[in-house]
């Protein structure tokens, strides 16, 4: 007889059968108590999001003596003076005001009829600069991924047209033109090193700030400046970078947001600040980038970065962008970009020691004079200059490079992609074997 069917108290081959109540073990006591998973709290960033200072009105031009801008941050003490100066607040106010002017605004929302005459003139300058680039094709360098020297011919042509360009903006004072031209010329890259980086990009914004200080541009132009002028500048610099293989003006490589640009991510995050369905994760969706990249700078810059790499996948060639995409909202990303602009640009001594000060963007009282301890732009072009790192230690820097690269030549990743396309055949991107 089966022991399972034996009556209570019956004898089995192994002994008396257990009472019926004890035949089924109580499994409930052995199962661990289930508790709902607690939502992990976000770790608060101890650094507050930088606010936008009030943008001061343009200065009284009758009291200004124009001069060619020069380097004035030549030591950590000079840098501290700058960070405590009204000029620091002026730069911050201008950049953040530009960013706030495009909140939730696609590029296509600005029509030609919305552009003022000065904005139209600036766009014509950029279009003509694009033509100068196309008229100065690079020479063949045997597949080299370093900067092409014909870039210097292009820069010289832009300097030759500078007076005419600024005359179209209504400037007639030669000393004023000389001051403003310095920022524009520096915004296309460094002639000596044949490189380009976020510092040169900042020079373009400082050129626009000078035009604001001269009362040529008004706050009502800010949206057009970002969505039409700055977007055109990005297109121009992509052409220049791909034509002359400009080297990155720094050594951060994949550990930065981008080899060349920063502001498209700040302005682009503002554009997407409250977007109903494009999320930070959308930068991994090729269809989203293809459909909306032309209307939103953040997506457009990601698309360009992807196109300049020889490996496929943001997590491999741009891990910082990949990491930022995990943020829950564009508000967090926009705040992070503000923090990064302050910490990685304005508060970065190796970057700001190349910043130029004139009469429209004045140096702080007590900063080093260029005649006694600094090098002029021409001297930087000609040879090495003495600079100081963040700890105040003196060392030699190669000519006019932006960033803490100390003259280390960094080949252009864009050049590698362009050379791959020239050879033709095979995949456009090389996949990581374990992707």
GUROKOL-432415 format. One record per residue (C-alpha): residue number from 1; x, y, z. Coordinates in steps of 0.001 Angstrom, whole numbers, plus 500000, padded with zeros to 6 digits. Each point is the difference from the previous one (the first is absolute). Example, Ala and Ser with C-alpha at 12.3 -4.5 7.8 and 13.67 -1.06 7.14 Angstrom:
+-----+--------+--------+--------+
:   n :     xx :     yy :     zz :
+-----+--------+--------+--------+
:   1 : 512300 : 495500 : 507800 :
:   2 : 501370 : 503440 : 499340 :
+-----+--------+--------+--------+
END
This chain:
+-----+--------+--------+--------+
:   n :     xx :     yy :     zz :
+-----+--------+--------+--------+
:   1 : 500000 : 500000 : 500000 :
:   2 : 501202 : 503491 : 499175 :
:   3 : 501136 : 501841 : 503107 :
:   4 : 498290 : 503141 : 498758 :
:   5 : 496649 : 498164 : 500271 :
:   6 : 500598 : 498380 : 503442 :
:   7 : 497542 : 500975 : 502712 :
:   8 : 501226 : 502025 : 502998 :
:   9 : 502040 : 497893 : 502394 :
:  10 : 500692 : 497247 : 497454 :
:  11 : 503377 : 498338 : 499939 :
:  12 : 502271 : 500421 : 496971 :
:  13 : 503213 : 498194 : 499115 :
:  14 : 501955 : 502960 : 501330 :
:  15 : 497940 : 500340 : 503166 :
:  16 : 496752 : 501611 : 501130 :
:  17 : 498466 : 502449 : 497513 :
:  18 : 500094 : 503700 : 501053 :
:  19 : 496769 : 501675 : 501014 :
:  20 : 498025 : 501401 : 497067 :
:  21 : 500570 : 503633 : 501085 :
:  22 : 503752 : 499561 : 499855 :
:  23 : 500134 : 498205 : 496630 :
:  24 : 500136 : 503309 : 498001 :
:  25 : 502862 : 502296 : 501075 :
:  26 : 499220 : 503645 : 500696 :
:  27 : 501843 : 501682 : 497092 :
:  28 : 498760 : 503470 : 500923 :
:  29 : 502508 : 500216 : 502816 :
:  30 : 502836 : 499172 : 497621 :
:  31 : 499185 : 502662 : 497349 :
:  32 : 501677 : 503342 : 500718 :
:  33 : 497638 : 502879 : 500524 :
:  34 : 499636 : 502045 : 496851 :
:  35 : 500278 : 503749 : 500353 :
:  36 : 499442 : 502583 : 497278 :
:  37 : 503223 : 501296 : 498482 :
:  38 : 500804 : 503449 : 501228 :
:  39 : 500498 : 502613 : 497329 :
:  40 : 503603 : 501083 : 499932 :
:  41 : 500243 : 503675 : 500756 :
:  42 : 501932 : 502241 : 497662 :
:  43 : 503267 : 501259 : 501366 :
:  44 : 499772 : 503751 : 500165 :
:  45 : 502748 : 501943 : 498263 :
:  46 : 501654 : 502176 : 502649 :
:  47 : 500868 : 502622 : 497379 :
:  48 : 497017 : 502268 : 499340 :
:  49 : 498952 : 500738 : 496446 :
:  50 : 501570 : 503352 : 499001 :
:  51 : 497381 : 502689 : 499632 :
:  52 : 499881 : 502557 : 497222 :
:  53 : 501355 : 503365 : 501175 :
:  54 : 498236 : 503119 : 498803 :
:  55 : 501408 : 501006 : 496627 :
:  56 : 501345 : 503563 : 500364 :
:  57 : 499192 : 502575 : 497331 :
:  58 : 502692 : 500794 : 497430 :
:  59 : 502660 : 502491 : 501143 :
:  60 : 500196 : 503650 : 499047 :
:  61 : 502089 : 499814 : 496840 :
:  62 : 501152 : 503610 : 500331 :
:  63 : 502082 : 498995 : 503032 :
:  64 : 501655 : 496960 : 498360 :
:  65 : 503445 : 499912 : 498431 :
:  66 : 500083 : 497007 : 497676 :
:  67 : 503040 : 497708 : 500029 :
:  68 : 501078 : 496655 : 498606 :
:  69 : 499084 : 497270 : 502510 :
:  70 : 502812 : 498161 : 501777 :
:  71 : 500572 : 497281 : 502582 :
:  72 : 499747 : 501259 : 503578 :
:  73 : 499508 : 496814 : 502032 :
:  74 : 503624 : 499033 : 500486 :
:  75 : 499947 : 498557 : 503516 :
:  76 : 497540 : 498451 : 502488 :
:  77 : 499713 : 503409 : 501666 :
:  78 : 498882 : 501561 : 496703 :
:  79 : 497442 : 497239 : 499590 :
:  80 : 498554 : 500645 : 503455 :
:  81 : 499722 : 503705 : 499191 :
:  82 : 498080 : 499140 : 496833 :
:  83 : 497593 : 497672 : 501846 :
:  84 : 499161 : 502811 : 502432 :
:  85 : 499651 : 502656 : 497283 :
:  86 : 496981 : 501528 : 498240 :
:  87 : 501362 : 498578 : 496715 :
:  88 : 499521 : 496447 : 501313 :
:  89 : 496349 : 500812 : 500746 :
:  90 : 499671 : 501668 : 496592 :
:  91 : 501205 : 496886 : 498165 :
:  92 : 497798 : 497743 : 502140 :
:  93 : 496959 : 502248 : 499535 :
:  94 : 500431 : 500163 : 496224 :
:  95 : 500473 : 496251 : 499460 :
:  96 : 497177 : 498986 : 502348 :
:  97 : 497680 : 502673 : 498570 :
:  98 : 500605 : 498571 : 496539 :
:  99 : 499173 : 496554 : 501351 :
: 100 : 496810 : 501151 : 501732 :
: 101 : 498807 : 501719 : 496830 :
: 102 : 499540 : 496616 : 498260 :
: 103 : 498223 : 498018 : 502712 :
: 104 : 497546 : 497568 : 498339 :
: 105 : 500698 : 501550 : 496596 :
: 106 : 500900 : 497977 : 496868 :
: 107 : 502315 : 501462 : 497392 :
: 108 : 497249 : 500099 : 497369 :
: 109 : 497931 : 502417 : 502101 :
: 110 : 502244 : 502931 : 499015 :
: 111 : 499022 : 501249 : 496549 :
: 112 : 501917 : 502292 : 497672 :
: 113 : 497490 : 502761 : 500717 :
: 114 : 500978 : 499836 : 503682 :
: 115 : 503612 : 500982 : 499316 :
: 116 : 501268 : 503517 : 500592 :
: 117 : 502367 : 501663 : 497521 :
: 118 : 503108 : 499410 : 502194 :
: 119 : 499131 : 496302 : 500343 :
: 120 : 499595 : 499727 : 496223 :
: 121 : 503384 : 501685 : 499549 :
: 122 : 501641 : 497530 : 502411 :
: 123 : 498495 : 497078 : 498093 :
: 124 : 501421 : 501448 : 496765 :
: 125 : 503432 : 500159 : 501650 :
: 126 : 499791 : 496317 : 500916 :
: 127 : 498788 : 499064 : 496521 :
: 128 : 502926 : 501872 : 498444 :
: 129 : 502387 : 498316 : 502451 :
: 130 : 498635 : 496660 : 498825 :
: 131 : 500754 : 501029 : 496419 :
: 132 : 503580 : 500927 : 500955 :
: 133 : 500430 : 496523 : 501449 :
: 134 : 498753 : 498343 : 496821 :
: 135 : 502302 : 502221 : 497921 :
: 136 : 503029 : 498844 : 502044 :
: 137 : 500020 : 496214 : 499592 :
: 138 : 502577 : 498042 : 502017 :
: 139 : 503033 : 498459 : 498405 :
: 140 : 500436 : 496249 : 500093 :
: 141 : 501962 : 498809 : 503011 :
: 142 : 500106 : 496283 : 499343 :
: 143 : 497212 : 499075 : 502376 :
: 144 : 501363 : 501999 : 502955 :
: 145 : 497528 : 500488 : 502839 :
: 146 : 501622 : 503208 : 501232 :
: 147 : 499111 : 503553 : 498999 :
: 148 : 500466 : 501111 : 496409 :
: 149 : 502168 : 503133 : 499598 :
: 150 : 497717 : 501512 : 497348 :
: 151 : 497803 : 500888 : 502985 :
: 152 : 502351 : 502964 : 500534 :
: 153 : 499153 : 501287 : 496529 :
: 154 : 496322 : 499861 : 500920 :
: 155 : 500598 : 501912 : 503261 :
: 156 : 502021 : 502674 : 498188 :
: 157 : 497141 : 500488 : 497528 :
: 158 : 497505 : 500525 : 502844 :
: 159 : 502272 : 502636 : 501547 :
: 160 : 500255 : 501813 : 496680 :
: 161 : 496201 : 500234 : 499792 :
: 162 : 499501 : 501035 : 503628 :
: 163 : 499832 : 503758 : 499406 :
: 164 : 497412 : 499646 : 497240 :
: 165 : 497957 : 497565 : 502082 :
: 166 : 499845 : 502316 : 502991 :
: 167 : 499205 : 502956 : 497791 :
: 168 : 496879 : 498109 : 498935 :
: 169 : 499044 : 499969 : 503680 :
: 170 : 500298 : 503777 : 500220 :
: 171 : 503469 : 500212 : 501580 :
: 172 : 502233 : 502752 : 498653 :
: 173 : 502517 : 500573 : 502800 :
: 174 : 503213 : 498182 : 499024 :
: 175 : 501057 : 499374 : 503607 :
: 176 : 496570 : 498547 : 500812 :
: 177 : 500220 : 497743 : 496952 :
: 178 : 503494 : 498862 : 501048 :
: 179 : 498725 : 499073 : 503465 :
: 180 : 496925 : 498111 : 498837 :
: 181 : 501817 : 498277 : 497134 :
: 182 : 502351 : 498280 : 502460 :
: 183 : 497131 : 497979 : 501494 :
: 184 : 498556 : 499073 : 496611 :
: 185 : 503374 : 498855 : 498641 :
: 186 : 500638 : 497877 : 503084 :
: 187 : 496582 : 498340 : 499709 :
: 188 : 501009 : 498005 : 496891 :
: 189 : 502901 : 498193 : 501690 :
: 190 : 503649 : 500645 : 500700 :
: 191 : 502061 : 500881 : 496943 :
: 192 : 503293 : 498744 : 501398 :
: 193 : 498910 : 496728 : 501574 :
: 194 : 497249 : 499262 : 497467 :
: 195 : 497685 : 498914 : 502781 :
: 196 : 496565 : 500888 : 501309 :
: 197 : 498127 : 499564 : 503257 :
: 198 : 497375 : 501382 : 502355 :
: 199 : 502229 : 503020 : 500711 :
: 200 : 499793 : 501086 : 496370 :
: 201 : 496261 : 499417 : 500125 :
: 202 : 499915 : 502328 : 503024 :
: 203 : 501827 : 502645 : 497942 :
: 204 : 497113 : 499974 : 497531 :
: 205 : 497560 : 500680 : 502832 :
: 206 : 502302 : 502777 : 501247 :
: 207 : 499898 : 501507 : 496508 :
: 208 : 496210 : 500105 : 500263 :
: 209 : 500345 : 501482 : 503501 :
: 210 : 502201 : 502766 : 498581 :
: 211 : 497318 : 500770 : 497416 :
: 212 : 497484 : 500200 : 502854 :
: 213 : 502331 : 502324 : 501923 :
: 214 : 500219 : 502170 : 496869 :
: 215 : 496168 : 500148 : 499901 :
: 216 : 499915 : 498293 : 496601 :
: 217 : 498143 : 496989 : 501457 :
: 218 : 497040 : 500227 : 502366 :
: 219 : 498498 : 497537 : 502508 :
: 220 : 497148 : 499520 : 497528 :
: 221 : 502568 : 498394 : 497656 :
: 222 : 501090 : 497325 : 502492 :
: 223 : 497695 : 497241 : 498767 :
: 224 : 501080 : 500583 : 496405 :
: 225 : 503651 : 500103 : 501071 :
: 226 : 499737 : 496499 : 501446 :
: 227 : 497644 : 498278 : 497566 :
: 228 : 501221 : 501591 : 496777 :
: 229 : 503448 : 501574 : 500520 :
: 230 : 501521 : 497446 : 502379 :
: 231 : 498488 : 497106 : 498044 :
: 232 : 501563 : 501408 : 496815 :
: 233 : 503318 : 500362 : 501835 :
: 234 : 499803 : 496309 : 500968 :
: 235 : 499392 : 499036 : 496369 :
: 236 : 502957 : 502152 : 498934 :
: 237 : 502346 : 498490 : 502582 :
: 238 : 498969 : 496457 : 499051 :
: 239 : 501016 : 500854 : 496435 :
: 240 : 503289 : 501545 : 501168 :
: 241 : 500765 : 497043 : 502286 :
: 242 : 499331 : 497440 : 497290 :
: 243 : 501889 : 502009 : 497363 :
: 244 : 503204 : 500721 : 501909 :
: 245 : 499920 : 497184 : 502598 :
: 246 : 500251 : 502442 : 502905 :
: 247 : 501473 : 498290 : 503026 :
: 248 : 498123 : 500113 : 503328 :
: 249 : 501374 : 502857 : 502100 :
: 250 : 500386 : 497843 : 503095 :
: 251 : 500850 : 496510 : 501152 :
: 252 : 496757 : 498824 : 501620 :
: 253 : 498904 : 497961 : 496988 :
: 254 : 497029 : 497745 : 500683 :
: 255 : 499827 : 501137 : 503631 :
: 256 : 498528 : 503321 : 498937 :
: 257 : 496561 : 500726 : 498610 :
: 258 : 501390 : 500604 : 496520 :
: 259 : 503415 : 500422 : 498401 :
: 260 : 499156 : 503505 : 498810 :
: 261 : 496735 : 501540 : 501271 :
: 262 : 498241 : 500613 : 503310 :
: 263 : 497285 : 502619 : 499586 :
: 264 : 497740 : 497920 : 497683 :
: 265 : 499346 : 497785 : 503016 :
: 266 : 499144 : 502923 : 502288 :
: 267 : 497803 : 501760 : 497431 :
: 268 : 498611 : 496656 : 498818 :
: 269 : 498962 : 498940 : 503505 :
: 270 : 498104 : 503300 : 500335 :
: 271 : 498206 : 499315 : 496737 :
: 272 : 498793 : 496643 : 501340 :
: 273 : 499401 : 501124 : 503591 :
: 274 : 496308 : 499018 : 500198 :
: 275 : 499584 : 497943 : 496838 :
: 276 : 496978 : 497677 : 500314 :
: 277 : 501564 : 496841 : 498514 :
: 278 : 503674 : 500483 : 499028 :
: 279 : 501833 : 498753 : 503083 :
: 280 : 503735 : 499949 : 500819 :
: 281 : 500025 : 496323 : 498985 :
: 282 : 498891 : 501009 : 496517 :
: 283 : 503598 : 500698 : 498954 :
: 284 : 500350 : 496202 : 499607 :
: 285 : 497070 : 499809 : 497562 :
: 286 : 501189 : 500465 : 496432 :
: 287 : 496525 : 500763 : 498667 :
: 288 : 499478 : 502763 : 502568 :
: 289 : 503354 : 501566 : 499203 :
: 290 : 499305 : 499773 : 496273 :
: 291 : 496554 : 501579 : 500319 :
: 292 : 500741 : 502741 : 502550 :
: 293 : 503760 : 500585 : 499719 :
: 294 : 499524 : 502960 : 497664 :
: 295 : 497685 : 501726 : 502488 :
: 296 : 501793 : 499386 : 503300 :
: 297 : 503705 : 500718 : 500434 :
: 298 : 500601 : 497311 : 502627 :
: 299 : 498787 : 497251 : 497686 :
: 300 : 501734 : 501534 : 496998 :
: 301 : 503329 : 500120 : 501812 :
: 302 : 499645 : 496369 : 501102 :
: 303 : 499351 : 499072 : 496369 :
: 304 : 503129 : 501862 : 498914 :
: 305 : 502101 : 498378 : 502735 :
: 306 : 498772 : 496567 : 498895 :
: 307 : 500936 : 500792 : 496399 :
: 308 : 503586 : 500935 : 500904 :
: 309 : 500873 : 496798 : 501848 :
: 310 : 501411 : 496767 : 498605 :
: 311 : 498252 : 497848 : 502616 :
: 312 : 496265 : 499691 : 500464 :
: 313 : 498284 : 500825 : 503271 :
: 314 : 500033 : 502987 : 502364 :
: 315 : 501100 : 497862 : 502918 :
: 316 : 503243 : 499220 : 498175 :
: 317 : 500984 : 503319 : 498435 :
: 318 : 498147 : 502503 : 502259 :
: 319 : 499479 : 498406 : 503428 :
: 320 : 499195 : 503313 : 501672 :
: 321 : 497132 : 500709 : 497602 :
: 322 : 498838 : 496429 : 500503 :
: 323 : 500076 : 500410 : 503778 :
: 324 : 498145 : 503333 : 499903 :
: 325 : 497199 : 498389 : 497972 :
: 326 : 498933 : 498092 : 503122 :
: 327 : 498799 : 503250 : 501613 :
: 328 : 496275 : 500040 : 500716 :
: 329 : 499260 : 503338 : 498379 :
: 330 : 501430 : 502715 : 497796 :
: 331 : 499753 : 502314 : 503001 :
: 332 : 502735 : 497986 : 501704 :
: 333 : 502104 : 499992 : 496853 :
: 334 : 499584 : 503744 : 499470 :
: 335 : 501026 : 500653 : 503597 :
: 336 : 502976 : 497711 : 499584 :
: 337 : 501078 : 501823 : 496853 :
: 338 : 499882 : 503297 : 501862 :
: 339 : 502199 : 498541 : 502725 :
: 340 : 502383 : 498599 : 497400 :
: 341 : 500296 : 503333 : 498170 :
: 342 : 501025 : 501671 : 503239 :
: 343 : 502301 : 497252 : 501294 :
: 344 : 501551 : 498760 : 496749 :
: 345 : 500292 : 503296 : 498117 :
: 346 : 499852 : 503173 : 502091 :
: 347 : 501580 : 498490 : 503126 :
: 348 : 502587 : 497963 : 498104 :
: 349 : 503319 : 501862 : 500114 :
: 350 : 501610 : 498093 : 497087 :
: 351 : 497072 : 501161 : 497852 :
: 352 : 499540 : 503539 : 501306 :
: 353 : 503692 : 500896 : 499827 :
: 354 : 499407 : 500329 : 496235 :
: 355 : 496893 : 502184 : 500401 :
: 356 : 500337 : 503444 : 498418 :
: 357 : 499093 : 503315 : 501651 :
: 358 : 499509 : 503355 : 498319 :
: 359 : 497870 : 503054 : 500686 :
: 360 : 496623 : 498377 : 499290 :
: 361 : 500839 : 496927 : 502086 :
: 362 : 502287 : 501669 : 502555 :
: 363 : 502552 : 498416 : 502298 :
: 364 : 499615 : 500377 : 503737 :
: 365 : 501914 : 502585 : 501972 :
: 366 : 503364 : 498623 : 501103 :
: 367 : 500364 : 497280 : 497348 :
: 368 : 503375 : 499570 : 498304 :
: 369 : 500837 : 502399 : 497210 :
: 370 : 500877 : 498358 : 496658 :
: 371 : 502982 : 502313 : 499481 :
: 372 : 501733 : 498818 : 503167 :
: 373 : 499190 : 496333 : 500468 :
: 374 : 497818 : 498738 : 497204 :
: 375 : 500421 : 499055 : 496406 :
: 376 : 498116 : 501713 : 497224 :
: 377 : 498040 : 498028 : 497428 :
: 378 : 502860 : 500388 : 497509 :
: 379 : 502516 : 498690 : 502537 :
: 380 : 497777 : 497024 : 500704 :
: 381 : 499830 : 499262 : 496291 :
: 382 : 503778 : 500176 : 499715 :
: 383 : 501149 : 497830 : 502885 :
: 384 : 499514 : 498567 : 503457 :
: 385 : 498594 : 501975 : 502927 :
: 386 : 500235 : 499638 : 503767 :
: 387 : 496782 : 499089 : 501788 :
: 388 : 498966 : 498718 : 503409 :
: 389 : 497992 : 496930 : 500861 :
: 390 : 497237 : 499869 : 502604 :
: 391 : 502573 : 499649 : 502797 :
: 392 : 501945 : 503037 : 498878 :
: 393 : 502903 : 498006 : 498571 :
: 394 : 501682 : 501625 : 496999 :
: 395 : 500431 : 497944 : 496865 :
: 396 : 500400 : 500511 : 496267 :
: 397 : 496946 : 499901 : 497785 :
: 398 : 500021 : 499561 : 496251 :
: 399 : 498645 : 502859 : 497906 :
: 400 : 496453 : 501109 : 500737 :
: 401 : 498431 : 496638 : 500651 :
: 402 : 496692 : 499982 : 501832 :
: 403 : 499831 : 497506 : 502822 :
: 404 : 502532 : 498197 : 502143 :
: 405 : 501709 : 498178 : 497146 :
: 406 : 503474 : 501595 : 500298 :
: 407 : 500508 : 499635 : 496297 :
: 408 : 499403 : 496265 : 499767 :
: 409 : 498784 : 499374 : 496458 :
: 410 : 496702 : 498120 : 499984 :
: 411 : 498965 : 498547 : 496613 :
: 412 : 496547 : 500898 : 498781 :
: 413 : 497431 : 497234 : 500411 :
: 414 : 498017 : 501756 : 497302 :
: 415 : 503006 : 499577 : 497705 :
: 416 : 500015 : 496264 : 500657 :
: 417 : 496344 : 499735 : 498972 :
: 418 : 500578 : 502151 : 496903 :
: 419 : 503008 : 497920 : 498913 :
: 420 : 497944 : 496829 : 500460 :
: 421 : 497291 : 501408 : 497715 :
: 422 : 502589 : 501008 : 497390 :
: 423 : 501339 : 496447 : 499839 :
: 424 : 496458 : 498677 : 499581 :
: 425 : 498742 : 496466 : 500434 :
: 426 : 499129 : 498166 : 503188 :
: 427 : 497880 : 501260 : 502837 :
: 428 : 499941 : 503680 : 500749 :
: 429 : 500433 : 499188 : 503701 :
: 430 : 502148 : 497366 : 501642 :
: 431 : 498020 : 498060 : 502568 :
: 432 : 501457 : 499018 : 503334 :
: 433 : 500227 : 496140 : 499994 :
: 434 : 498087 : 499641 : 503280 :
: 435 : 497364 : 502655 : 499305 :
+-----+--------+--------+--------+
END
